Structure formats: C-alpha cells, structure tokens
Amino acid sequence: MNKKVWVMLFLSVAVSLSSCSLFTKERALKMNNTLVYINDSMYSKGQEWGQVLTDCAVSKEFGKLTPYRLGLEHFIDSSLTQVEGMSDVGGSGDLRTCEIDLLKFEKNMVSTYFAPFEQFTDATSVDEITLKLNAIQAASQDETVKMSRFKSLQESYAKKNGFKLETLTQIPQ
C-alpha cells in the first residue's frame, strides 16, 4: 500500500476512536445525571413526607401520610427497576451497584420506618411519636454512609469518563 492509503487508514481509525470516546463520555454523563436525578427526587419526596408528618403531628391526622409514602415507594420501585435494567457505561458497574443498594435501603427504610406513623391516632402520645422519629434518625446514619460512598464512586466515575460534576439543571432524557 502506498503512503497515502496508510495515512487515510490511520486518520479513519483515529476519528473512529475519538468519536467512540465522545459517545461513551456522553452516555456516561447521561447515566450520572439519571442517577443524580433519582437521588435528588427521592430526597425531595422524603422531605415532602417529613413536612406532611410535621403537619400531621399537629393535626393528629396521620392517615394523610399514606399517599406520600405510597408515592415515595412507587418512585423507589420504578427507579430500582430502571437502574437494574441499565447497561453499564464507561465502567459504571460499581456506581450502578451502589445506587441499587441505596434504593433497596431506602425502600426498606420507607416500609419499616415511615409506614408505622400512618397507624397513629389522636390518642398517640408525643413520646411514641418521638420514639419513631428517633428510629428514623438512627437509620438515617446508614443512609449518610451509603450516600458518601455513592458520591465517592461518582467522583471517580466522572474523572474516569472525563466530565465534571455539576448541579443537575434538567431531567435526563
């Protein structure tokens, strides 16, 4: 082969590799943003449940918590299905596994610690409410550890795939 053909072949391979790398970077960023969106949404839904709990503690109408808990459970279940069905991109295995673990933890936390509040009545003592709140607070220590692990893996994933972590400004498509 002549030199011109070799140069064209080399350039062709270089462009292909470069576009594969860009494609992986875009997909990796999309995966990251999807996981961040899930975690941010889950946090917001948990905060909303907490606000309703505060209102219920005053009104003693704890049954109002049910739709918020069910909405959170549905969100967690659908997110778990989504993340479990994702293909790994750019070495995302550890990050994706961490997210699955976090979602399973949250699902257990909601069913174990949130649901019992719905059984409270106007006869429920402040001490009993406080006891359940303290149980949530104790369990959230494990949540903090899991989120720290996620953030550490996320930083490594971003560095490995050549993107910067920024505040998510839109819902991933």
N, CA, C and O atoms as a DFTB+ gen file, in Angstrom:
692 C
 N C O
     1  1       0.835      -1.177       0.000
     2  2       0.000       0.000       0.000
     3  2       0.876       1.234       0.000
     4  3       1.986       1.254       0.530
     5  1       0.341       2.230      -0.600
     6  2       1.155       3.439      -0.629
     7  2       0.926       4.280       0.628
     8  3       0.009       4.028       1.410
     9  1       1.751       5.243       0.787
    10  2       1.745       6.079       1.985
    11  2       0.412       6.810       2.158
    12  3      -0.053       6.975       3.286
    13  1      -0.201       7.243       1.076
    14  2      -1.470       7.974       1.130
    15  2      -2.588       7.097       1.715
    16  3      -3.405       7.582       2.499
    17  1      -2.627       5.847       1.349
    18  2      -3.636       4.925       1.859
    19  2      -3.431       4.699       3.352
    20  3      -4.400       4.670       4.110
    21  1      -2.191       4.541       3.778
    22  2      -1.900       4.355       5.202
    23  2      -2.322       5.570       6.023
    24  3      -2.879       5.421       7.111
    25  1      -2.064       6.747       5.517
    26  2      -2.446       7.969       6.219
    27  2      -3.968       8.041       6.351
    28  3      -4.490       8.373       7.415
    29  1      -4.670       7.731       5.271
    30  2      -6.133       7.760       5.290
    31  2      -6.675       6.711       6.275
    32  3      -7.618       6.984       7.018
    33  1      -6.084       5.528       6.278
    34  2      -6.499       4.473       7.189
    35  2      -6.268       4.901       8.635
    36  3      -7.127       4.711       9.495
    37  1      -5.097       5.481       8.891
    38  2      -4.779       5.952      10.237
    39  2      -5.765       7.027      10.701
    40  3      -6.282       6.962      11.816
    41  1      -6.019       7.999       9.852
    42  2      -6.963       9.066      10.198
    43  2      -8.362       8.511      10.431
    44  3      -9.075       8.962      11.328
    45  1      -8.742       7.552       9.638
    46  2     -10.056       6.934       9.780
    47  2     -10.196       6.245      11.135
    48  3     -11.211       6.402      11.814
    49  1      -9.183       5.488      11.524
    50  2      -9.186       4.807      12.819
    51  2      -9.159       5.826      13.954
    52  3      -9.879       5.660      14.939
    53  1      -8.357       6.862      13.842
    54  2      -8.256       7.885      14.887
    55  2      -9.589       8.596      15.087
    56  3      -9.998       8.832      16.224
    57  1     -10.265       8.937      14.009
    58  2     -11.567       9.605      14.109
    59  2     -12.589       8.662      14.732
    60  3     -13.401       9.086      15.555
    61  1     -12.557       7.392      14.349
    62  2     -13.495       6.412      14.914
    63  2     -13.292       6.272      16.415
    64  3     -14.255       6.280      17.182
    65  1     -12.042       6.145      16.830
    66  2     -11.756       6.012      18.263
    67  2     -12.162       7.256      19.024
    68  3     -12.693       7.167      20.131
    69  1     -11.918       8.406      18.440
    70  2     -12.271       9.661      19.082
    71  2     -13.775       9.782      19.238
    72  3     -14.250      10.187      20.299
    73  1     -14.530       9.441      18.212
    74  2     -15.986       9.554      18.320
    75  2     -16.554       8.504      19.262
    76  3     -17.564       8.757      19.919
    77  1     -15.925       7.319      19.348
    78  2     -16.362       6.314      20.333
    79  2     -16.167       6.847      21.737
    80  3     -17.022       6.671      22.604
    81  1     -15.021       7.508      21.958
    82  2     -14.728       8.077      23.269
    83  2     -15.743       9.164      23.622
    84  3     -16.227       9.213      24.753
    85  1     -16.065      10.027      22.674
    86  2     -17.058      11.070      22.915
    87  2     -18.431      10.467      23.173
    88  3     -19.171      10.947      24.032
    89  1     -18.771       9.420      22.436
    90  2     -20.053       8.748      22.615
    91  2     -20.140       8.145      24.014
    92  3     -21.165       8.263      24.684
    93  1     -19.061       7.502      24.450
    94  2     -19.032       6.918      25.801
    95  2     -19.138       8.014      26.855
    96  3     -19.848       7.858      27.848
    97  1     -18.431       9.122      26.640
    98  2     -18.474      10.229      27.593
    99  2     -19.904      10.762      27.717
   100  3     -20.377      11.013      28.825
   101  1     -20.588      10.934      26.594
   102  2     -21.965      11.430      26.623
   103  2     -22.891      10.446      27.336
   104  3     -23.746      10.850      28.124
   105  1     -22.719       9.170      27.060
   106  2     -23.552       8.148      27.704
   107  2     -23.245       8.063      29.202
   108  3     -24.149       7.890      30.020
   109  1     -21.962       8.187      29.550
   110  2     -21.565       8.150      30.961
   111  2     -22.152       9.347      31.705
   112  3     -22.631       9.210      32.831
   113  1     -22.114      10.503      31.083
   114  2     -22.679      11.699      31.691
   115  2     -24.195      11.546      31.855
   116  3     -24.756      11.942      32.877
   117  1     -24.844      10.978      30.856
   118  2     -26.283      10.749      30.942
   119  2     -26.605       9.786      32.087
   120  3     -27.562      10.001      32.831
   121  1     -25.805       8.727      32.227
   122  2     -26.040       7.792      33.335
   123  2     -25.874       8.508      34.670
   124  3     -26.710       8.369      35.563
   125  1     -24.803       9.267      34.803
   126  2     -24.569      10.019      36.031
   127  2     -25.754      10.921      36.335
   128  3     -26.260      10.935      37.457
   129  1     -26.196      11.674      35.336
   130  2     -27.294      12.608      35.550
   131  2     -28.594      11.898      35.911
   132  3     -29.389      12.409      36.700
   133  1     -28.806      10.735      35.340
   134  2     -30.005       9.956      35.681
   135  2     -29.967       9.540      37.144
   136  3     -30.966       9.665      37.852
   137  1     -28.822       9.046      37.601
   138  2     -28.692       8.625      38.997
   139  2     -28.830       9.814      39.949
   140  3     -29.451       9.701      41.006
   141  1     -28.255      10.940      39.572
   142  2     -28.369      12.145      40.403
   143  2     -29.826      12.595      40.464
   144  3     -30.321      12.967      41.528
   145  1     -30.503      12.561      39.330
   146  2     -31.922      12.941      39.298
   147  2     -32.742      12.026      40.222
   148  3     -33.600      12.499      40.968
   149  1     -32.475      10.738      40.166
   150  2     -33.188       9.788      41.039
   151  2     -32.946      10.138      42.502
   152  3     -33.890      10.213      43.289
   153  1     -31.687      10.353      42.867
   154  2     -31.369      10.644      44.266
   155  2     -31.947      11.982      44.721
   156  3     -32.459      12.096      45.835
   157  1     -31.861      12.997      43.853
   158  2     -32.418      14.300      44.212
   159  2     -33.936      14.221      44.377
   160  3     -34.500      14.803      45.304
   161  1     -34.586      13.497      43.473
   162  2     -36.041      13.356      43.543
   163  2     -36.457      12.579      44.786
   164  3     -37.430      12.925      45.456
   165  1     -35.704      11.524      45.083
   166  2     -36.007      10.720      46.263
   167  2     -35.844      11.579      47.527
   168  3     -36.660      11.500      48.446
   169  1     -34.806      12.382      47.562
   170  2     -34.582      13.278      48.699
   171  2     -35.745      14.261      48.839
   172  3     -36.243      14.480      49.943
   173  1     -36.177      14.852      47.724
   174  2     -37.284      15.816      47.754
   175  2     -38.577      15.164      48.233
   176  3     -39.327      15.753      49.011
   177  1     -38.829      13.951      47.765
   178  2     -40.033      13.235      48.176
   179  2     -39.967      12.888      49.666
   180  3     -40.985      12.926      50.356
   181  1     -38.791      12.553      50.154
   182  2     -38.612      12.285      51.585
   183  2     -38.819      13.541      52.414
   184  3     -39.416      13.492      53.490
   185  1     -38.327      14.663      51.916
   186  2     -38.528      15.947      52.607
   187  2     -40.016      16.301      52.646
   188  3     -40.521      16.790      53.656
   189  1     -40.700      16.050      51.547
   190  2     -42.135      16.331      51.481
   191  2     -42.884      15.477      52.506
   192  3     -43.771      15.971      53.202
   193  1     -42.522      14.191      52.595
   194  2     -43.147      13.314      53.592
   195  2     -42.893      13.868      54.998
   196  3     -43.794      13.881      55.836
   197  1     -41.680      14.318      55.246
   198  2     -41.336      14.873      56.559
   199  2     -42.142      16.110      56.902
   200  3     -42.537      16.304      58.051
   201  1     -42.386      16.948      55.902
   202  2     -43.201      18.149      56.140
   203  2     -44.643      17.770      56.465
   204  3     -45.267      18.347      57.356
   205  1     -45.161      16.790      55.726
   206  2     -46.530      16.333      55.997
   207  2     -46.593      15.698      57.389
   208  3     -47.584      15.870      58.099
   209  1     -45.553      14.971      57.784
   210  2     -45.511      14.389      59.124
   211  2     -45.581      15.488      60.193
   212  3     -46.296      15.354      61.187
   213  1     -44.846      16.554      59.980
   214  2     -44.885      17.671      60.923
   215  2     -46.305      18.220      61.053
   216  3     -46.781      18.492      62.155
   217  1     -46.971      18.378      59.907
   218  2     -48.354      18.864      59.922
   219  2     -49.278      17.872      60.629
   220  3     -50.170      18.268      61.380
   221  1     -49.055      16.575      60.381
   222  2     -49.892      15.530      60.992
   223  2     -49.684      15.446      62.496
   224  3     -50.613      15.121      63.234
   225  1     -48.479      15.735      62.953
   226  2     -48.208      15.704      64.390
   227  2     -49.043      16.760      65.104
   228  3     -49.415      16.592      66.266
   229  1     -49.331      17.842      64.401
   230  2     -50.159      18.900      64.974
   231  2     -51.637      18.551      64.843
   232  3     -52.395      18.670      65.806
   233  1     -52.046      18.121      63.650
   234  2     -53.466      17.854      63.385
   235  2     -53.922      16.490      63.904
   236  3     -55.118      16.254      64.074
   237  1     -52.966      15.598      64.152
   238  2     -53.235      14.216      64.585
   239  2     -53.986      13.406      63.515
   240  3     -54.665      12.429      63.829
   241  1     -53.855      13.825      62.258
   242  2     -54.467      13.115      61.130
   243  2     -53.366      12.395      60.354
   244  3     -53.016      12.786      59.240
   245  1     -52.830      11.345      60.956
   246  2     -51.675      10.652      60.402
   247  2     -51.982       9.874      59.126
   248  3     -51.066       9.524      58.381
   249  1     -53.243       9.605      58.870
   250  2     -53.621       8.921      57.635
   251  2     -53.264       9.726      56.395
   252  3     -53.180       9.167      55.302
   253  1     -53.053      11.024      56.545
   254  2     -52.670      11.876      55.412
   255  2     -51.271      11.538      54.884
   256  3     -50.894      11.955      53.789
   257  1     -50.511      10.779      55.673
   258  2     -49.161      10.387      55.249
   259  2     -49.174       9.313      54.163
   260  3     -48.233       9.208      53.377
   261  1     -50.232       8.526      54.122
   262  2     -50.273       7.352      53.234
   263  2     -49.970       7.671      51.779
   264  3     -49.109       7.010      51.198
   265  1     -50.624       8.646      51.156
   266  2     -50.320       8.873      49.736
   267  2     -48.883       9.325      49.491
   268  3     -48.314       9.032      48.439
   269  1     -48.303      10.019      50.430
   270  2     -46.917      10.464      50.274
   271  2     -45.947       9.282      50.372
   272  3     -44.984       9.181      49.613
   273  1     -46.232       8.394      51.330
   274  2     -45.397       7.191      51.440
   275  2     -45.552       6.310      50.211
   276  3     -44.565       5.823      49.660
   277  1     -46.785       6.109      49.788
   278  2     -47.022       5.258      48.613
   279  2     -46.367       5.849      47.364
   280  3     -45.818       5.116      46.541
   281  1     -46.425       7.160      47.226
   282  2     -45.762       7.824      46.100
   283  2     -44.260       7.621      46.143
   284  3     -43.628       7.375      45.115
   285  1     -43.692       7.725      47.332
   286  2     -42.258       7.508      47.503
   287  2     -41.892       6.062      47.205
   288  3     -40.900       5.799      46.526
   289  1     -42.689       5.120      47.711
   290  2     -42.435       3.708      47.431
   291  2     -42.514       3.420      45.930
   292  3     -41.674       2.702      45.387
   293  1     -43.518       3.977      45.270
   294  2     -43.660       3.773      43.823
   295  2     -42.453       4.347      43.080
   296  3     -41.924       3.719      42.163
   297  1     -42.028       5.533      43.479
   298  2     -40.858       6.147      42.843
   299  2     -39.614       5.274      43.035
   300  3     -38.848       5.064      42.095
   301  1     -39.419       4.773      44.240
   302  2     -38.261       3.928      44.526
   303  2     -38.336       2.639      43.706
   304  3     -37.343       2.229      43.106
   305  1     -39.500       2.002      43.678
   306  2     -39.651       0.758      42.915
   307  2     -39.375       0.975      41.428
   308  3     -38.657       0.191      40.809
   309  1     -39.937       2.027      40.861
   310  2     -39.718       2.263      39.427
   311  2     -38.270       2.654      39.146
   312  3     -37.717       2.287      38.109
   313  1     -37.660       3.390      40.056
   314  2     -36.247       3.756      39.892
   315  2     -35.356       2.529      40.004
   316  3     -34.386       2.389      39.260
   317  1     -35.682       1.647      40.928
   318  2     -34.918       0.411      41.094
   319  2     -34.992      -0.425      39.818
   320  3     -33.977      -0.939      39.348
   321  1     -36.176      -0.556      39.268
   322  2     -36.337      -1.289      38.017
   323  2     -35.523      -0.635      36.899
   324  3     -34.869      -1.322      36.114
   325  1     -35.570       0.685      36.834
   326  2     -34.834       1.424      35.807
   327  2     -33.325       1.198      35.939
   328  3     -32.652       0.896      34.954
   329  1     -32.805       1.342      37.137
   330  2     -31.353       1.227      37.348
   331  2     -30.889      -0.219      37.148
   332  3     -29.824      -0.457      36.577
   333  1     -31.683      -1.174      37.613
   334  2     -31.317      -2.577      37.409
   335  2     -31.300      -2.934      35.925
   336  3     -30.543      -3.811      35.508
   337  1     -32.119      -2.269      35.134
   338  2     -32.185      -2.545      33.703
   339  2     -31.159      -1.801      32.865
   340  3     -31.047      -2.044      31.664
   341  1     -30.411      -0.901      33.481
   342  2     -29.401      -0.133      32.743
   343  2     -28.203      -0.999      32.400
   344  3     -27.819      -1.890      33.158
   345  1     -27.625      -0.721      31.254
   346  2     -26.344      -1.335      30.896
   347  2     -25.240      -0.471      31.481
   348  3     -25.364       0.751      31.565
   349  1     -24.165      -1.121      31.880
   350  2     -23.037      -0.357      32.395
   351  2     -22.372       0.412      31.261
   352  3     -22.226      -0.092      30.148
   353  1     -21.977       1.635      31.564
   354  2     -21.362       2.520      30.580
   355  2     -20.085       3.094      31.172
   356  3     -20.107       3.648      32.271
   357  1     -19.003       2.971      30.476
   358  2     -17.761       3.609      30.906
   359  2     -17.296       3.172      32.280
   360  3     -16.749       3.977      33.033
   361  1     -17.506       1.904      32.619
   362  2     -17.057       1.404      33.920
   363  2     -17.974       1.804      35.062
   364  3     -17.507       2.060      36.172
   365  1     -19.265       1.859      34.806
   366  2     -20.225       2.320      35.820
   367  2     -20.686       1.225      36.774
   368  3     -21.532       1.484      37.631
   369  1     -20.163       0.027      36.654
   370  2     -20.652      -1.098      37.450
   371  2     -20.732      -0.829      38.938
   372  3     -21.769      -1.074      39.554
   373  1     -19.662      -0.330      39.524
   374  2     -19.656      -0.070      40.972
   375  2     -20.647       1.027      41.350
   376  3     -21.336       0.925      42.365
   377  1     -20.718       2.077      40.531
   378  2     -21.637       3.177      40.800
   379  2     -23.087       2.709      40.696
   380  3     -23.915       3.044      41.543
   381  1     -23.383       1.947      39.673
   382  2     -24.746       1.446      39.473
   383  2     -25.135       0.485      40.601
   384  3     -26.256       0.541      41.108
   385  1     -24.207      -0.394      40.992
   386  2     -24.460      -1.324      42.097
   387  2     -24.689      -0.566      43.403
   388  3     -25.545      -0.942      44.203
   389  1     -23.934       0.483      43.610
   390  2     -24.102       1.321      44.806
   391  2     -25.483       1.973      44.803
   392  3     -26.139       2.045      45.842
   393  1     -25.921       2.444      43.647
   394  2     -27.247       3.064      43.547
   395  2     -28.346       2.045      43.826
   396  3     -29.326       2.359      44.502
   397  1     -28.191       0.842      43.317
   398  2     -29.171      -0.221      43.577
   399  2     -29.233      -0.511      45.070
   400  3     -30.317      -0.654      45.635
   401  1     -28.080      -0.596      45.701
   402  2     -28.022      -0.821      47.151
   403  2     -28.711       0.321      47.907
   404  3     -29.454       0.086      48.860
   405  1     -28.457       1.539      47.476
   406  2     -29.070       2.704      48.106
   407  2     -30.590       2.672      47.950
   408  3     -31.317       2.937      48.908
   409  1     -31.071       2.350      46.756
   410  2     -32.518       2.283      46.527
   411  2     -33.171       1.181      47.361
   412  3     -34.263       1.372      47.897
   413  1     -32.516       0.047      47.469
   414  2     -33.059      -1.036      48.302
   415  2     -33.086      -0.626      49.770
   416  3     -34.031      -0.939      50.494
   417  1     -32.054       0.068      50.197
   418  2     -32.013       0.572      51.568
   419  2     -33.171       1.546      51.811
   420  3     -33.865       1.459      52.823
   421  1     -33.368       2.468      50.874
   422  2     -34.446       3.455      51.013
   423  2     -35.818       2.782      51.025
   424  3     -36.703       3.167      51.789
   425  1     -35.981       1.782      50.177
   426  2     -37.256       1.059      50.138
   427  2     -37.542       0.429      51.505
   428  3     -38.655       0.527      52.023
   429  1     -36.542      -0.206      52.070
   430  2     -36.696      -0.812      53.392
   431  2     -36.962       0.257      54.454
   432  3     -37.788       0.058      55.345
   433  1     -36.280       1.358      54.359
   434  2     -36.449       2.423      55.342
   435  2     -37.881       2.971      55.304
   436  3     -38.494       3.197      56.347
   437  1     -38.401       3.181      54.100
   438  2     -39.758       3.716      53.970
   439  2     -40.780       2.735      54.531
   440  3     -41.676       3.131      55.276
   441  1     -40.652       1.459      54.179
   442  2     -41.642       0.491      54.654
   443  2     -41.491       0.196      56.149
   444  3     -42.487      -0.032      56.836
   445  1     -40.279       0.199      56.648
   446  2     -40.035      -0.125      58.058
   447  2     -40.283       1.057      58.997
   448  3     -40.848       0.890      60.078
   449  1     -39.854       2.254      58.576
   450  2     -39.882       3.392      59.492
   451  2     -40.964       4.429      59.186
   452  3     -41.455       5.089      60.102
   453  1     -41.341       4.582      57.924
   454  2     -42.344       5.599      57.583
   455  2     -43.767       5.079      57.791
   456  3     -44.611       5.769      58.362
   457  1     -44.022       3.865      57.326
   458  2     -45.384       3.318      57.341
   459  2     -46.022       3.277      58.735
   460  3     -47.212       3.568      58.848
   461  1     -45.298       2.934      59.791
   462  2     -45.945       2.851      61.110
   463  2     -46.605       4.150      61.580
   464  3     -47.537       4.103      62.383
   465  1     -46.149       5.289      61.103
   466  2     -46.758       6.561      61.512
   467  2     -48.220       6.646      61.082
   468  3     -49.016       7.330      61.726
   469  1     -48.574       5.962      60.007
   470  2     -49.935       6.020      59.477
   471  2     -50.950       5.378      60.422
   472  3     -52.151       5.630      60.319
   473  1     -50.461       4.550      61.340
   474  2     -51.348       3.879      62.297
   475  2     -51.616       4.735      63.540
   476  3     -52.460       4.388      64.366
   477  1     -50.907       5.831      63.666
   478  2     -51.099       6.698      64.828
   479  2     -52.473       7.367      64.775
   480  3     -53.060       7.563      63.711
   481  1     -52.947       7.701      65.947
   482  2     -54.246       8.376      66.073
   483  2     -54.069       9.614      66.949
   484  3     -52.960       9.953      67.361
   485  1     -55.171      10.267      67.216
   486  2     -55.087      11.430      68.103
   487  2     -54.756      11.028      69.541
   488  3     -54.412      11.877      70.364
   489  1     -54.860       9.727      69.841
   490  2     -54.518       9.227      71.171
   491  2     -53.033       8.859      71.295
   492  3     -52.568       8.535      72.388
   493  1     -52.300       8.906      70.201
   494  2     -50.878       8.549      70.225
   495  2     -50.101       9.615      70.998
   496  3     -50.247      10.814      70.760
   497  1     -49.278       9.145      71.924
   498  2     -48.530      10.083      72.772
   499  2     -47.352      10.701      72.019
   500  3     -46.848      10.140      71.047
   501  1     -46.941      11.845      72.485
   502  2     -45.768      12.531      71.943
   503  2     -44.539      11.641      72.107
   504  3     -43.670      11.614      71.235
   505  1     -44.464      10.916      73.217
   506  2     -43.333      10.021      73.457
   507  2     -43.247       8.931      72.384
   508  3     -42.158       8.599      71.916
   509  1     -44.398       8.382      72.001
   510  2     -44.408       7.333      70.978
   511  2     -43.989       7.903      69.613
   512  3     -43.247       7.266      68.866
   513  1     -44.467       9.088      69.307
   514  2     -44.074       9.746      68.053
   515  2     -42.572      10.018      68.058
   516  3     -41.885       9.775      67.066
   517  1     -42.079      10.517      69.163
   518  2     -40.649      10.819      69.305
   519  2     -39.803       9.558      69.161
   520  3     -38.744       9.585      68.534
   521  1     -40.266       8.464      69.737
   522  2     -39.561       7.189      69.639
   523  2     -39.397       6.769      68.173
   524  3     -38.315       6.350      67.761
   525  1     -40.462       6.881      67.401
   526  2     -40.414       6.515      65.973
   527  2     -39.531       7.482      65.182
   528  3     -38.816       7.071      64.269
   529  1     -39.583       8.751      65.533
   530  2     -38.720       9.734      64.872
   531  2     -37.245       9.448      65.151
   532  3     -36.400       9.568      64.264
   533  1     -36.952       9.073      66.382
   534  2     -35.574       8.733      66.737
   535  2     -35.088       7.500      65.976
   536  3     -33.915       7.411      65.613
   537  1     -35.993       6.554      65.739
   538  2     -35.635       5.360      64.963
   539  2     -35.285       5.740      63.519
   540  3     -34.344       5.195      62.941
   541  1     -36.044       6.673      62.945
   542  2     -35.722       7.153      61.593
   543  2     -34.366       7.838      61.590
   544  3     -33.543       7.613      60.702
   545  1     -34.145       8.666      62.581
   546  2     -32.882       9.400      62.650
   547  2     -31.693       8.447      62.793
   548  3     -30.649       8.664      62.179
   549  1     -31.843       7.407      63.590
   550  2     -30.767       6.424      63.756
   551  2     -30.507       5.682      62.443
   552  3     -29.356       5.469      62.060
   553  1     -31.569       5.298      61.766
   554  2     -31.415       4.584      60.490
   555  2     -30.800       5.474      59.420
   556  3     -30.116       4.990      58.519
   557  1     -31.043       6.763      59.520
   558  2     -30.508       7.668      58.502
   559  2     -28.982       7.800      58.586
   560  3     -28.357       8.318      57.661
   561  1     -28.388       7.343      59.670
   562  2     -26.925       7.348      59.753
   563  2     -26.340       6.406      58.696
   564  3     -25.332       6.720      58.063
   565  1     -26.983       5.255      58.515
   566  2     -26.549       4.319      57.467
   567  2     -26.757       4.923      56.083
   568  3     -25.966       4.694      55.168
   569  1     -27.822       5.691      55.944
   570  2     -28.108       6.367      54.676
   571  2     -26.981       7.350      54.336
   572  3     -26.562       7.450      53.183
   573  1     -26.505       8.060      55.336
   574  2     -25.419       9.017      55.135
   575  2     -24.158       8.305      54.650
   576  3     -23.468       8.799      53.758
   577  1     -23.864       7.162      55.227
   578  2     -22.701       6.376      54.809
   579  2     -22.863       5.922      53.357
   580  3     -21.916       5.996      52.574
   581  1     -24.042       5.460      53.001
   582  2     -24.299       4.996      51.638
   583  2     -24.204       6.143      50.635
   584  3     -23.675       5.959      49.539
   585  1     -24.703       7.310      50.991
   586  2     -24.614       8.463      50.095
   587  2     -23.168       8.934      49.942
   588  3     -22.777       9.382      48.864
   589  1     -22.389       8.841      50.984
   590  2     -20.969       9.207      50.898
   591  2     -20.242       8.274      49.943
   592  3     -19.410       8.710      49.148
   593  1     -20.559       6.997      50.026
   594  2     -19.962       6.030      49.098
   595  2     -20.376       6.336      47.669
   596  3     -19.549       6.289      46.758
   597  1     -21.648       6.648      47.466
   598  2     -22.124       6.992      46.127
   599  2     -21.345       8.198      45.586
   600  3     -20.875       8.177      44.448
   601  1     -21.213       9.236      46.397
   602  2     -20.525      10.447      45.948
   603  2     -19.062      10.170      45.612
   604  3     -18.534      10.716      44.643
   605  1     -18.415       9.338      46.396
   606  2     -17.025       8.974      46.121
   607  2     -16.907       8.213      44.795
   608  3     -16.036       8.505      43.977
   609  1     -17.792       7.240      44.598
   610  2     -17.788       6.485      43.339
   611  2     -18.149       7.382      42.157
   612  3     -17.610       7.222      41.062
   613  1     -19.043       8.307      42.378
   614  2     -19.450       9.234      41.327
   615  2     -18.271      10.113      40.901
   616  3     -18.063      10.338      39.709
   617  1     -17.509      10.604      41.863
   618  2     -16.335      11.424      41.536
   619  2     -15.324      10.634      40.709
   620  3     -14.774      11.151      39.737
   621  1     -15.082       9.393      41.092
   622  2     -14.164       8.540      40.338
   623  2     -14.687       8.277      38.934
   624  3     -13.926       8.288      37.967
   625  1     -15.982       8.041      38.829
   626  2     -16.622       7.759      37.542
   627  2     -16.513       8.973      36.611
   628  3     -16.208       8.832      35.427
   629  1     -16.762      10.152      37.157
   630  2     -16.666      11.379      36.359
   631  2     -15.237      11.593      35.871
   632  3     -15.011      11.936      34.710
   633  1     -14.289      11.389      36.760
   634  2     -12.882      11.570      36.382
   635  2     -12.486      10.564      35.307
   636  3     -11.822      10.923      34.335
   637  1     -12.884       9.323      35.475
   638  2     -12.556       8.260      34.526
   639  2     -13.140       8.539      33.139
   640  3     -12.537       8.203      32.120
   641  1     -14.335       9.165      33.117
   642  2     -15.023       9.394      31.851
   643  2     -14.901      10.825      31.333
   644  3     -15.515      11.184      30.329
   645  1     -14.108      11.634      32.022
   646  2     -13.766      12.957      31.507
   647  2     -14.870      14.001      31.549
   648  3     -14.959      14.847      30.659
   649  1     -15.708      13.952      32.571
   650  2     -16.696      15.020      32.713
   651  2     -16.647      15.560      34.132
   652  3     -16.201      14.887      35.061
   653  1     -17.118      16.790      34.273
   654  2     -17.135      17.441      35.577
   655  2     -18.498      17.275      36.217
   656  3     -19.527      17.280      35.542
   657  1     -18.485      17.129      37.529
   658  2     -19.739      17.043      38.273
   659  2     -20.264      18.461      38.476
   660  3     -19.563      19.339      38.979
   661  1     -21.492      18.654      38.079
   662  2     -22.136      19.950      38.210
   663  2     -23.526      19.738      38.751
   664  3     -23.999      18.605      38.853
   665  1     -24.173      20.812      39.092
   666  2     -25.555      20.741      39.537
   667  2     -26.421      20.347      38.353
   668  3     -26.308      20.917      37.267
   669  1     -27.268      19.386      38.570
   670  2     -28.181      18.936      37.517
   671  2     -29.227      20.011      37.267
   672  3     -29.932      20.430      38.186
   673  1     -29.322      20.453      36.025
   674  2     -30.249      21.527      35.709
   675  2     -31.478      21.064      34.954
   676  3     -32.450      21.809      34.832
   677  1     -31.447      19.853      34.451
   678  2     -32.618      19.340      33.727
   679  2     -32.730      17.850      33.913
   680  3     -31.766      17.177      34.280
   681  1     -33.910      17.345      33.658
   682  2     -34.168      15.930      33.770
   683  2     -33.516      15.227      32.592
   684  3     -33.722      15.642      31.451
   685  1     -32.730      14.167      32.829
   686  2     -32.126      13.435      31.717
   687  2     -33.200      12.823      30.817
   688  3     -34.228      12.346      31.296
   689  1     -32.951      12.842      29.533
   690  2     -33.890      12.253      28.569
   691  2     -33.590      10.797      28.353
   692  3     -34.276      10.134      27.575
